[in-house]
């Protein structure tokens, strides 16, 4: 993590995500129950099992700069097919700058435009579509697609897991705006397909979880 002392605390998204998924590691599917319930409501994620999960997984894109560092990347197995899944955890944190402001920040990084072009290619969107979209949403979704290509997965899934529903309401609104750009009908506790044409089908999802209680903390250690 960029700042372990700041982020590794109860109630912060990094610790909450780790506890949530580690507490499920000994289960048959390796998936937290609230995530499994949402997955099982949709044909393309029904019965999903976690094959491997890597925290703070990095994916590079054109244009240099920092790699996209997903809170958790996982490979799911669903009825013999694999799904590349990136998870961004939230507990009141924002989803980075909107694209037009991100482009203006740190102007000395002259290859930002190249990076954004690469992301647009992965997501099959136009630059004109994304000025008011949170930049973090673009590279996390593109990471799921790029790793699907790398590992030969049939589908990709970008999931936001919220551990502070009230404080994350603005982020949910931002996520819905991103869904409109991607032609996906997203909402809370739902998995939705993006209708944009891509070699690898992309799904978007938002799942709300509770912060860990004492029992879940014990299960995780």
Backbone as CSV, one residue per row, in Angstrom:
resi,resn,N_x,N_y,N_z,CA_x,CA_y,CA_z,C_x,C_y,C_z
1,UNK,0.828,-1.194,0.000,0.000,0.000,0.000,0.869,1.254,0.000
2,UNK,0.312,2.333,-0.537,1.053,3.587,-0.603,1.382,4.117,0.790
3,UNK,0.450,3.980,1.729,0.653,4.496,3.092,0.003,3.528,4.080
4,UNK,0.712,2.444,4.464,0.118,1.426,5.347,-0.384,1.974,6.672
5,UNK,0.343,2.920,7.267,-0.081,3.440,8.568,-1.417,4.171,8.462
6,UNK,-1.647,4.808,7.335,-2.891,5.547,7.133,-4.038,4.628,6.741
7,UNK,-3.755,3.627,5.885,-4.825,2.839,5.280,-5.134,1.534,6.019
8,UNK,-4.170,1.027,6.790,-4.384,-0.270,7.432,-5.011,-0.078,8.812
9,UNK,-6.283,0.305,8.816,-7.020,0.547,10.046,-8.444,0.039,9.884
10,UNK,-9.050,-0.377,11.008,-10.451,-0.784,10.984,-11.308,0.353,10.455
11,UNK,-12.223,0.029,9.561,-13.078,1.036,8.964,-12.533,1.616,7.683
12,UNK,-11.258,1.385,7.383,-10.690,1.811,6.113,-10.825,0.677,5.096
13,UNK,-10.935,1.032,3.850,-11.284,0.047,2.834,-10.251,-1.069,2.681
14,UNK,-8.963,-0.744,2.823,-7.929,-1.764,2.625,-8.063,-2.896,3.636
15,UNK,-8.184,-2.540,4.915,-8.320,-3.571,5.937,-9.658,-4.295,5.813
16,UNK,-10.730,-3.563,5.556,-12.047,-4.188,5.466,-12.105,-5.196,4.324
17,UNK,-11.510,-4.852,3.181,-11.501,-5.786,2.059,-10.691,-7.032,2.391
18,UNK,-9.530,-6.841,3.003,-8.690,-7.975,3.364,-9.403,-8.912,4.331
19,UNK,-10.030,-8.348,5.357,-10.756,-9.171,6.333,-11.922,-9.894,5.661
20,UNK,-12.650,-9.188,4.815,-13.812,-9.765,4.144,-13.438,-11.004,3.330
21,UNK,-12.389,-10.876,2.513,-12.020,-11.988,1.632,-11.205,-13.052,2.359
22,UNK,-10.351,-12.670,3.301,-9.595,-13.668,4.052,-10.511,-14.531,4.918
23,UNK,-11.601,-13.951,5.407,-12.523,-14.726,6.244,-13.243,-15.809,5.449
24,UNK,-13.201,-15.713,4.110,-13.854,-16.709,3.253,-12.872,-17.708,2.659
25,UNK,-11.596,-17.632,3.047,-10.577,-18.423,2.354,-10.747,-19.933,2.546
26,UNK,-11.355,-20.358,3.637,-11.518,-21.789,3.896,-12.854,-22.324,3.400
27,UNK,-13.687,-21.472,2.820,-14.972,-21.932,2.299,-14.773,-22.607,0.954
28,UNK,-15.760,-23.361,0.523,-15.649,-24.117,-0.727,-15.395,-23.215,-1.922
29,UNK,-16.010,-22.020,-1.923,-15.910,-21.136,-3.079,-14.874,-20.030,-2.899
30,UNK,-14.452,-19.771,-1.663,-13.465,-18.727,-1.422,-13.998,-17.327,-1.625
31,UNK,-15.302,-17.158,-1.550,-15.956,-15.881,-1.836,-16.819,-15.477,-0.636
32,UNK,-16.740,-14.231,-0.182,-17.573,-13.787,0.945,-19.060,-13.980,0.636
33,UNK,-19.872,-14.285,1.655,-21.277,-14.615,1.409,-22.075,-13.509,0.739
34,UNK,-21.837,-12.232,1.083,-22.610,-11.162,0.463,-22.249,-10.997,-1.012
35,UNK,-20.991,-11.310,-1.355,-20.573,-11.271,-2.756,-21.177,-12.464,-3.500
36,UNK,-21.132,-13.633,-2.880,-21.699,-14.834,-3.500,-23.190,-14.669,-3.779
37,UNK,-23.915,-14.016,-2.867,-25.366,-13.828,-3.083,-25.626,-12.996,-4.337
38,UNK,-24.848,-11.949,-4.532,-25.027,-11.130,-5.733,-24.608,-11.917,-6.972
39,UNK,-23.473,-12.589,-6.915,-23.026,-13.392,-8.048,-24.092,-14.418,-8.463
40,UNK,-24.689,-15.076,-7.460,-25.608,-16.175,-7.755,-26.932,-15.713,-8.340
41,UNK,-27.180,-14.417,-8.314,-28.420,-13.882,-8.899,-28.307,-13.693,-10.409
42,UNK,-27.106,-13.929,-10.970,-26.880,-13.670,-12.400,-26.218,-14.878,-13.050
43,UNK,-26.730,-15.251,-14.204,-26.297,-16.476,-14.880,-24.787,-16.520,-15.100
44,UNK,-24.196,-15.408,-15.503,-22.791,-15.424,-15.913,-21.818,-15.409,-14.746
45,UNK,-22.310,-15.223,-13.521,-21.455,-15.293,-12.334,-21.969,-16.318,-11.320
46,UNK,-23.028,-16.993,-11.646,-23.660,-17.939,-10.713,-22.710,-19.084,-10.383
47,UNK,-22.548,-19.344,-9.100,-21.698,-20.441,-8.661,-20.210,-20.164,-8.758
48,UNK,-19.820,-18.910,-8.945,-18.402,-18.565,-9.131,-17.554,-19.039,-7.959
49,UNK,-16.353,-19.523,-8.297,-15.357,-19.903,-7.299,-14.077,-19.111,-7.558
50,UNK,-13.417,-18.698,-6.491,-12.166,-17.967,-6.614,-11.013,-18.951,-6.785
51,UNK,-10.286,-18.837,-7.911,-9.130,-19.693,-8.156,-7.871,-19.098,-7.535
52,UNK,-7.717,-17.784,-7.685,-6.556,-17.093,-7.133,-6.928,-15.645,-6.888
53,UNK,-6.402,-15.080,-5.822,-6.632,-13.669,-5.520,-5.322,-13.004,-5.145
54,UNK,-5.007,-11.870,-5.762,-3.750,-11.170,-5.515,-4.058,-9.738,-5.086
55,UNK,-3.714,-9.364,-3.862,-3.958,-7.976,-3.420,-2.958,-7.008,-4.033
56,UNK,-3.404,-5.755,-4.192,-2.550,-4.676,-4.704,-1.895,-5.074,-6.038
57,UNK,-2.678,-5.658,-6.909,-2.182,-6.168,-8.199,-2.014,-5.026,-9.189
58,UNK,-0.858,-4.973,-9.850,-0.522,-3.860,-10.729,-0.623,-4.244,-12.201
59,UNK,-1.165,-3.317,-12.980,-1.285,-3.490,-14.434,-0.812,-2.208,-15.097
60,UNK,0.119,-2.327,-16.045,0.684,-1.166,-16.717,-0.086,-0.839,-17.991
61,UNK,-0.139,0.443,-18.326,-0.755,0.896,-19.572,0.210,1.835,-20.294
62,UNK,-0.088,2.090,-21.549,0.755,2.988,-22.345,0.824,4.377,-21.691
63,UNK,1.905,5.088,-21.974,2.032,6.453,-21.484,2.791,6.590,-20.183
64,UNK,3.216,5.454,-19.617,3.993,5.535,-18.383,3.136,5.930,-17.191
65,UNK,3.778,6.539,-16.203,3.066,6.871,-14.973,2.907,5.641,-14.104
66,UNK,2.152,5.794,-13.017,1.953,4.687,-12.092,1.087,3.603,-12.725
67,UNK,1.416,2.345,-12.424,0.549,1.243,-12.836,-0.807,1.381,-12.150
68,UNK,-1.815,0.810,-12.779,-3.111,0.709,-12.118,-3.005,-0.379,-11.059
69,UNK,-3.237,-0.016,-9.804,-3.037,-0.945,-8.692,-4.388,-1.271,-8.053
70,UNK,-4.952,-2.406,-8.472,-6.257,-2.822,-7.956,-6.130,-3.317,-6.523
71,UNK,-7.122,-3.033,-5.704,-7.103,-3.525,-4.330,-7.053,-5.047,-4.302
72,UNK,-7.755,-5.681,-5.223,-7.712,-7.138,-5.346,-7.979,-7.507,-6.800
73,UNK,-7.114,-8.349,-7.341,-7.400,-8.973,-8.638,-7.589,-10.449,-8.404
74,UNK,-8.597,-11.015,-9.036,-8.858,-12.425,-8.866,-9.246,-13.086,-10.173
75,UNK,-9.003,-14.380,-10.231,-9.455,-15.192,-11.354,-10.552,-16.107,-10.837
76,UNK,-11.750,-15.947,-11.406,-12.905,-16.741,-11.004,-13.129,-17.871,-11.989
77,UNK,-13.667,-18.970,-11.497,-14.127,-20.052,-12.366,-15.643,-20.127,-12.274
78,UNK,-16.291,-20.046,-13.429,-17.749,-20.141,-13.495,-18.103,-21.165,-14.570
79,UNK,-18.516,-22.330,-14.134,-18.952,-23.385,-15.063,-17.894,-23.688,-16.121
80,UNK,-16.645,-23.752,-15.668,-15.555,-24.107,-16.566,-14.936,-22.951,-17.315
81,UNK,-15.505,-21.750,-17.200,-14.939,-20.561,-17.817,-14.317,-19.675,-16.753
82,UNK,-13.286,-18.929,-17.148,-12.625,-18.038,-16.209,-13.060,-16.582,-16.433
83,UNK,-13.126,-15.853,-15.328,-13.436,-14.420,-15.342,-12.311,-13.684,-14.629
84,UNK,-11.755,-12.674,-15.300,-10.767,-11.793,-14.680,-11.507,-10.700,-13.912
85,UNK,-11.263,-10.616,-12.603,-12.016,-9.695,-11.744,-11.074,-8.713,-11.052
86,UNK,-11.342,-7.423,-11.205,-10.667,-6.412,-10.398,-11.666,-5.854,-9.389
87,UNK,-11.190,-5.639,-8.169,-12.034,-5.077,-7.114,-11.395,-3.797,-6.599
88,UNK,-12.197,-2.752,-6.525,-11.815,-1.494,-5.881,-12.677,-1.362,-4.628
89,UNK,-12.038,-1.331,-3.469,-12.764,-1.214,-2.204,-12.902,0.251,-1.818
90,UNK,-14.052,0.587,-1.241,-14.302,1.949,-0.800,-14.928,1.943,0.595
91,UNK,-14.518,2.936,1.394,-15.126,3.160,2.712,-15.101,4.660,2.980
92,UNK,-15.692,5.392,2.049,-15.728,6.837,2.161,-14.676,7.546,1.336
93,UNK,-13.763,6.800,0.699,-12.738,7.432,-0.144,-13.328,7.780,-1.515
94,UNK,-12.782,8.800,-2.144,-13.251,9.231,-3.457,-12.639,8.363,-4.561
95,UNK,-13.185,8.507,-5.746,-12.736,7.754,-6.915,-11.804,8.589,-7.792
96,UNK,-10.843,9.254,-7.203,-9.866,10.034,-7.956,-10.548,11.216,-8.666
97,UNK,-9.767,11.957,-9.452,-10.267,13.124,-10.183,-11.105,12.712,-11.386
98,UNK,-11.956,13.645,-11.845,-12.589,13.402,-13.133,-11.531,13.604,-14.216
99,UNK,-11.749,13.025,-15.377,-10.719,12.963,-16.406,-10.208,14.339,-16.814
100,UNK,-11.095,15.303,-17.032,-10.632,16.612,-17.496,-9.732,17.289,-16.469
101,UNK,-9.982,17.065,-15.174,-9.112,17.626,-14.141,-7.819,16.819,-14.001
102,UNK,-7.917,15.513,-14.178,-6.728,14.658,-14.125,-5.732,15.039,-15.211
103,UNK,-6.233,15.361,-16.389,-5.356,15.757,-17.486,-4.603,17.045,-17.181
104,UNK,-5.229,17.945,-16.432,-4.607,19.230,-16.109,-3.620,19.135,-14.948
105,UNK,-3.804,18.145,-14.083,-2.926,17.989,-12.921,-1.570,17.431,-13.344
106,UNK,-0.502,17.896,-12.719,0.847,17.400,-12.999,1.154,17.420,-14.486
107,UNK,1.075,18.595,-15.065,1.228,18.727,-16.520,2.589,18.255,-17.027
108,UNK,3.567,18.157,-16.136,4.894,17.738,-16.585,4.883,16.291,-17.096
109,UNK,3.838,15.542,-16.717,3.720,14.175,-17.246,3.095,14.264,-18.640
110,UNK,3.972,14.365,-19.655,3.516,14.687,-21.004,2.825,13.543,-21.713
111,UNK,2.877,12.329,-21.158,2.299,11.179,-21.846,0.913,10.806,-21.319
112,UNK,0.300,11.690,-20.547,-1.038,11.395,-20.027,-2.035,11.134,-21.153
113,UNK,-1.928,11.916,-22.216,-2.860,11.746,-23.330,-2.710,10.368,-23.958
114,UNK,-1.472,9.873,-24.054,-1.236,8.532,-24.602,-1.859,7.467,-23.709
115,UNK,-1.732,7.672,-22.417,-2.304,6.706,-21.459,-3.825,6.683,-21.579
116,UNK,-4.423,7.858,-21.665,-5.875,7.928,-21.764,-6.366,7.292,-23.071
117,UNK,-5.622,7.507,-24.145,-5.976,6.885,-25.422,-5.948,5.365,-25.314
118,UNK,-4.936,4.823,-24.623,-4.844,3.375,-24.437,-6.038,2.849,-23.645
119,UNK,-6.417,3.566,-22.589,-7.570,3.146,-21.792,-8.849,3.162,-22.628
120,UNK,-8.997,4.187,-23.445,-10.190,4.281,-24.298,-10.261,3.117,-25.281
121,UNK,-9.106,2.696,-25.793,-9.084,1.560,-26.706,-9.544,0.297,-25.989
122,UNK,-9.037,0.077,-24.802,-9.441,-1.108,-24.035,-10.936,-1.098,-23.729
123,UNK,-11.468,0.070,-23.440,-12.873,0.170,-23.025,-13.830,0.427,-24.188
124,UNK,-13.267,0.659,-25.394,-14.085,0.936,-26.584,-14.964,2.159,-26.379
125,UNK,-14.365,3.217,-25.845,-15.074,4.486,-25.659,-14.318,5.588,-26.385
126,UNK,-14.979,6.705,-26.627,-14.357,7.874,-27.237,-13.897,8.835,-26.146
127,UNK,-12.847,9.583,-26.447,-12.353,10.569,-25.485,-13.448,11.551,-25.099
128,UNK,-14.298,11.885,-26.033,-15.352,12.861,-25.764,-16.399,12.340,-24.780
129,UNK,-16.427,11.011,-24.556,-17.421,10.413,-23.651,-17.048,10.520,-22.188
130,UNK,-15.774,10.775,-21.889,-15.281,10.482,-20.539,-14.759,11.690,-19.768
131,UNK,-14.955,12.905,-20.260,-14.433,14.092,-19.569,-14.876,14.188,-18.114
132,UNK,-16.111,13.797,-17.834,-16.646,13.941,-16.475,-16.679,12.616,-15.709
133,UNK,-15.962,11.604,-16.210,-15.888,10.303,-15.543,-14.665,10.266,-14.629
134,UNK,-14.803,9.642,-13.480,-13.681,9.512,-12.552,-12.608,8.621,-13.168
135,UNK,-11.393,9.148,-13.193,-10.292,8.469,-13.869,-10.058,7.057,-13.329
136,UNK,-10.184,6.875,-12.025,-9.932,5.569,-11.415,-10.847,4.485,-11.984
137,UNK,-12.060,4.842,-12.316,-12.985,3.864,-12.880,-12.485,3.331,-14.216
138,UNK,-11.880,4.205,-15.005,-11.402,3.799,-16.325,-10.274,2.779,-16.218
139,UNK,-9.252,3.083,-15.416,-8.113,2.163,-15.427,-8.360,0.901,-14.628
140,UNK,-9.258,0.923,-13.656,-9.585,-0.328,-12.969,-10.390,-1.270,-13.898
141,UNK,-11.338,-0.715,-14.639,-12.099,-1.540,-15.580,-11.208,-2.066,-16.692
142,UNK,-10.332,-1.208,-17.206,-9.407,-1.637,-18.258,-8.455,-2.716,-17.747
143,UNK,-8.081,-2.643,-16.474,-7.212,-3.671,-15.894,-7.861,-5.046,-15.941
144,UNK,-9.157,-5.104,-15.639,-9.863,-6.384,-15.699,-9.817,-6.954,-17.117
145,UNK,-9.990,-6.093,-18.114,-9.956,-6.533,-19.508,-8.551,-6.960,-19.933
146,UNK,-7.554,-6.180,-19.556,-6.187,-6.498,-19.970,-5.722,-7.819,-19.361
147,UNK,-6.056,-8.062,-18.104,-5.672,-9.322,-17.470,-6.500,-10.490,-18.002
148,UNK,-7.716,-10.239,-18.446,-8.489,-11.298,-19.099,-7.778,-11.762,-20.366
149,UNK,-7.275,-10.808,-21.144,-6.511,-11.150,-22.345,-5.248,-11.928,-21.981
150,UNK,-4.577,-11.463,-20.951,-3.307,-12.076,-20.544,-3.483,-13.524,-20.099
151,UNK,-4.556,-13.812,-19.367,-4.757,-15.138,-18.807,-5.769,-15.979,-19.584
152,UNK,-6.247,-15.466,-20.708,-7.178,-16.232,-21.527,-8.550,-16.407,-20.909
153,UNK,-8.974,-15.434,-20.099,-10.299,-15.509,-19.472,-11.387,-15.150,-20.485
154,UNK,-12.535,-15.754,-20.336,-13.637,-15.545,-21.280,-14.336,-14.210,-21.067
155,UNK,-14.307,-13.706,-19.817,-15.022,-12.473,-19.479,-14.184,-11.691,-18.475
156,UNK,-14.575,-10.434,-18.278,-13.931,-9.571,-17.283,-15.006,-8.942,-16.406
157,UNK,-14.644,-8.665,-15.171,-15.566,-8.065,-14.204,-14.829,-7.008,-13.401
158,UNK,-15.388,-5.809,-13.387,-14.885,-4.748,-12.517,-15.918,-4.537,-11.423
159,UNK,-15.485,-4.740,-10.194,-16.387,-4.707,-9.049,-15.936,-3.650,-8.062
160,UNK,-16.876,-2.829,-7.609,-16.617,-1.954,-6.463,-17.303,-2.565,-5.254
161,UNK,-16.538,-2.702,-4.167,-17.088,-3.224,-2.924,-17.038,-2.115,-1.885
162,UNK,-18.207,-1.674,-1.469,-18.325,-0.561,-0.534,-18.531,-1.076,0.886
163,UNK,-17.784,-0.499,1.825,-17.909,-0.857,3.238,-18.462,0.297,4.073
164,UNK,-18.963,1.331,3.417,-19.531,2.489,4.116,-20.600,3.088,3.208
165,UNK,-21.748,2.449,3.158,-22.770,2.789,2.163,-23.122,4.272,2.137
166,UNK,-23.341,4.871,3.300,-23.757,6.276,3.338,-22.646,7.192,2.823
167,UNK,-21.415,6.938,3.255,-20.296,7.788,2.841,-19.888,7.535,1.389
168,UNK,-20.311,6.424,0.825,-19.968,6.104,-0.557,-21.079,6.452,-1.549
169,UNK,-22.070,7.200,-1.118,-23.206,7.493,-2.001,-22.775,8.300,-3.221
170,UNK,-21.847,9.247,-3.043,-21.361,10.016,-4.189,-20.612,9.114,-5.169
171,UNK,-19.840,8.176,-4.641,-19.106,7.254,-5.505,-20.059,6.348,-6.277
172,UNK,-21.156,5.965,-5.641,-22.153,5.164,-6.359,-22.746,5.966,-7.506
173,UNK,-22.998,7.237,-7.285,-23.496,8.094,-8.371,-22.473,8.186,-9.506
174,UNK,-21.192,8.320,-9.151,-20.135,8.360,-10.159,-20.069,7.043,-10.931
175,UNK,-20.256,5.951,-10.225,-20.227,4.629,-10.851,-21.398,4.467,-11.828
176,UNK,-22.557,4.972,-11.453,-23.713,4.911,-12.351,-23.469,5.744,-13.608
177,UNK,-22.807,6.875,-13.439,-22.469,7.711,-14.594,-21.524,6.955,-15.537
178,UNK,-20.561,6.258,-14.955,-19.656,5.428,-15.750,-20.427,4.321,-16.465
179,UNK,-21.389,3.737,-15.762,-22.214,2.700,-16.375,-22.939,3.199,-17.615
180,UNK,-23.439,4.425,-17.574,-24.120,4.985,-18.739,-23.177,5.105,-19.924
181,UNK,-21.942,5.536,-19.659,-20.952,5.629,-20.736,-20.672,4.251,-21.333
182,UNK,-20.639,3.235,-20.475,-20.341,1.877,-20.919,-21.577,1.121,-21.384
183,UNK,-22.730,1.802,-21.395,-24.002,1.180,-21.793,-24.313,-0.027,-20.906
184,UNK,-24.190,0.189,-19.603,-24.476,-0.846,-18.613,-25.433,-0.275,-17.573
185,UNK,-26.481,-1.011,-17.271,-27.497,-0.573,-16.315,-27.064,-0.963,-14.910
186,UNK,-26.169,-0.166,-14.317,-25.604,-0.534,-13.025,-26.428,0.045,-11.883
187,UNK,-26.412,-0.667,-10.775,-27.017,-0.187,-9.535,-26.434,-1.000,-8.385
188,UNK,-26.824,-0.671,-7.181,-26.278,-1.333,-6.000,-26.643,-2.810,-5.972
189,UNK,-25.667,-3.641,-5.599,-25.855,-5.092,-5.474,-26.401,-5.712,-6.765
190,UNK,-25.727,-5.382,-7.856,-26.137,-5.874,-9.163,-24.903,-6.060,-10.038
191,UNK,-24.959,-7.057,-10.938,-23.941,-7.263,-11.959,-24.580,-6.950,-13.306
192,UNK,-23.942,-6.084,-14.097,-24.518,-5.666,-15.375,-23.477,-5.785,-16.483
193,UNK,-23.919,-6.255,-17.645,-23.046,-6.328,-18.808,-22.946,-4.966,-19.479
194,UNK,-21.754,-4.647,-19.961,-21.566,-3.468,-20.803,-21.936,-3.833,-22.236
195,UNK,-22.701,-2.973,-22.883,-23.150,-3.252,-24.242,-22.178,-2.767,-25.307
196,UNK,-21.122,-2.067,-24.909,-20.108,-1.668,-25.878,-19.442,-2.922,-26.445
197,UNK,-19.101,-2.876,-27.729,-18.482,-4.023,-28.360,-17.016,-4.135,-27.936
198,UNK,-16.640,-5.329,-27.449,-15.262,-5.604,-27.083,-14.961,-7.073,-27.349
199,UNK,-13.672,-7.376,-27.511,-13.286,-8.768,-27.708,-13.656,-9.609,-26.493
200,UNK,-13.494,-9.025,-25.311,-13.819,-9.715,-24.062,-15.009,-9.005,-23.426
201,UNK,-16.112,-9.698,-23.178,-17.261,-9.054,-22.530,-16.889,-8.546,-21.139
202,UNK,-17.336,-7.331,-20.843,-17.041,-6.707,-19.554,-18.318,-6.542,-18.746
203,UNK,-18.241,-6.932,-17.476,-19.342,-6.733,-16.534,-18.914,-5.713,-15.479
204,UNK,-19.891,-4.952,-14.995,-19.661,-3.990,-13.918,-20.567,-4.350,-12.743
205,UNK,-20.042,-4.196,-11.532,-20.856,-4.506,-10.365,-20.506,-3.636,-9.170
206,UNK,-21.503,-3.395,-8.343,-21.325,-2.686,-7.068,-21.941,-3.554,-5.984
207,UNK,-21.162,-3.862,-4.955,-21.650,-4.677,-3.846,-21.400,-3.928,-2.536
208,UNK,-22.427,-3.821,-1.729,-22.323,-3.162,-0.434,-22.126,-4.213,0.655
209,UNK,-21.094,-4.038,1.460,-20.789,-4.934,2.574,-20.812,-4.160,3.878
210,UNK,-20.942,-4.881,4.959,-20.840,-4.276,6.284,-19.394,-4.294,6.739
211,UNK,-18.990,-3.296,7.511,-17.669,-3.332,8.127,-17.575,-4.553,9.031
212,UNK,-16.386,-5.095,9.176,-16.202,-6.355,9.886,-16.558,-6.252,11.359
213,UNK,-17.289,-7.260,11.854,-17.503,-7.362,13.295,-16.398,-8.251,13.874
214,UNK,-16.463,-8.479,15.184,-15.394,-9.220,15.849,-15.276,-10.643,15.306
215,UNK,-16.407,-11.287,15.024,-16.396,-12.646,14.525,-15.695,-12.762,13.183
216,UNK,-15.958,-11.815,12.298,-15.317,-11.866,10.971,-13.821,-11.586,11.084
217,UNK,-13.449,-10.696,11.979,-12.030,-10.440,12.203,-11.315,-11.705,12.653
218,UNK,-11.939,-12.476,13.556,-11.335,-13.721,14.017,-11.232,-14.728,12.898
219,UNK,-12.246,-14.800,12.031,-12.223,-15.734,10.912,-11.096,-15.432,9.938
220,UNK,-10.686,-14.178,9.883,-9.703,-13.752,8.891,-8.262,-14.012,9.326
221,UNK,-8.044,-14.287,10.602,-6.664,-14.430,11.098,-6.370,-15.873,11.467
